[in-house]
Amino acid sequence: MSAAIERLKLLYTDFLAADPAAIASVYAHDVVFRDPVHEVRGLEAMQQYFAGVSQNLQECRFQFDFDAHQQGRGTLWWMMEYRHPRLGGGKLLKLRGASLLEIDQASDRVVRHEDVYDLGAMVYEQVPLLGSVVRSVKRRLADNGSAS
């Protein structure tokens, strides 16, 4: 197992507790991070991203249940548990996702990190009125797909 992947898993175990030094031990100076909402370039921007996201969350932690890596690339499957005061009535929510990683073997740090997850399940379905609309659309799509 790559030491960089192990450090990343430890960092995300309690996302809200991450400090700048821990972030710098995982990510390269020229890191590129992407998810369905953000694109962050550079270590300093990554540290600011962590600080900004942490301000809006009451809880956020990741449980990793599968990883694969080979020749500087890795994939991590995870379950994120998070609590946001304006989503899901403030209840603890869960989201399934995966991280695609590229590791610089010389520095043993992550240079590319892309998170893949369902943004609708994370946010839109958790907003009271909008959530019912999104779930209704998903049901209709599922019903149309099964009628084929």
C-alpha positions in Angstrom: 0.0 0.0 0.0 1.3 3.4 -0.9 2.2 5.6 2.1 0.5 8.5 0.4 -2.8 6.6 0.2 -2.5 5.7 3.9 -1.9 9.3 4.8 -4.9 10.4 2.7 -7.1 7.9 4.4 -6.0 9.1 7.8 -6.5 12.7 6.8 -10.1 12.1 5.7 -11.0 9.9 8.7 -12.1 13.1 10.4 -12.3 15.8 7.7 -13.0 18.6 10.1 -9.9 17.9 12.2 -7.5 18.2 9.2 -4.7 20.8 9.8 -2.6 22.5 7.1 0.5 20.4 8.0 -1.4 17.1 7.5 -2.8 18.4 4.2 0.7 19.2 3.1 1.9 15.7 4.0 -0.6 14.2 1.6 -0.8 16.6 -1.3 1.9 17.9 -3.7 2.6 21.6 -4.1 0.9 21.6 -7.5 -2.0 19.3 -6.7 -5.2 19.5 -8.8 -8.4 18.5 -7.0 -11.8 18.1 -8.6 -15.2 17.1 -7.5 -18.7 17.8 -9.0 -18.6 21.3 -7.4 -15.0 22.4 -7.2 -11.7 22.5 -9.0 -8.8 23.4 -6.8 -5.2 24.0 -8.0 -2.2 24.1 -5.7 -1.5 23.2 -2.1 -2.4 26.5 -0.6 -5.8 26.5 -2.4 -6.3 22.9 -1.2 -5.7 24.1 2.4 -8.2 26.9 1.9 -10.7 24.5 0.4 -10.5 22.3 3.5 -11.0 25.3 5.8 -13.9 26.6 3.8 -15.8 23.3 3.5 -15.2 22.7 7.2 -17.0 25.9 8.2 -20.3 24.7 6.8 -20.3 21.2 8.2 -21.0 20.0 11.7 -19.6 16.5 11.1 -17.7 14.9 8.2 -15.8 11.6 8.1 -15.0 9.0 5.6 -14.9 5.2 5.9 -12.8 3.5 3.2 -13.9 0.1 2.2 -11.9 -0.7 -1.0 -8.7 0.6 -2.6 -6.6 -0.4 -5.5 -3.4 1.1 -6.7 -0.7 0.4 -9.3 2.2 2.4 -10.7 1.3 5.8 -9.2 -2.5 5.6 -9.6 -5.1 4.6 -7.1 -8.8 4.3 -6.5 -10.5 4.5 -3.1 -14.2 3.7 -2.5 -15.7 5.4 0.5 -18.8 6.2 2.5 -18.9 9.8 3.7 -21.0 10.6 6.8 -21.8 14.2 7.1 -24.0 16.6 8.9 -25.0 20.1 7.6 -27.5 22.2 9.5 -29.4 23.0 6.3 -29.5 19.6 4.7 -31.7 16.6 5.7 -33.1 18.4 8.7 -29.6 18.4 10.3 -29.5 14.6 10.5 -26.4 12.6 9.8 -26.4 11.7 6.1 -24.4 9.2 4.1 -23.0 9.4 0.6 -21.2 6.7 -1.4 -18.3 7.8 -3.7 -14.9 7.1 -5.0 -11.6 9.0 -5.3 -9.3 8.7 -8.3 -5.8 9.5 -7.4 -2.5 10.1 -9.1 0.6 10.0 -6.9 4.0 11.5 -7.7 6.3 8.6 -6.8 9.3 10.8 -6.2 7.6 12.9 -3.4 5.0 10.2 -2.5 2.3 12.9 -2.6 -1.0 13.1 -4.4 -0.8 15.3 -7.5 -4.3 14.7 -8.8 -7.4 13.8 -6.8 -10.9 13.5 -8.4 -13.9 12.7 -6.2 -16.8 11.1 -8.0 -20.2 11.0 -6.3 -23.9 11.8 -6.9 -24.3 15.6 -6.2 -28.1 15.2 -6.2 -28.0 12.7 -3.4 -25.6 14.8 -1.5 -27.3 18.2 -1.7 -30.4 18.5 -3.9 -32.3 15.5 -2.4 -31.7 16.9 1.1 -33.4 20.2 0.5 -37.1 19.8 1.6 -39.1 21.0 -1.5 -36.3 20.4 -4.1 -35.6 17.0 -2.7 -39.2 15.7 -3.3 -39.0 17.0 -6.9 -35.6 15.3 -7.5 -36.8 12.0 -6.0 -40.0 12.2 -8.2 -37.9 12.7 -11.3 -35.7 9.8 -10.4 -38.7 7.5 -9.8 -40.2 8.5 -13.2 -36.9 7.8 -15.0 -36.6 4.4 -13.2 -40.2 3.6 -14.2 -39.5 4.5 -17.8 -36.4 2.4 -17.8 -38.1 -0.7 -16.5 -40.9 -0.4 -19.1 -38.5 -0.8 -22.0 
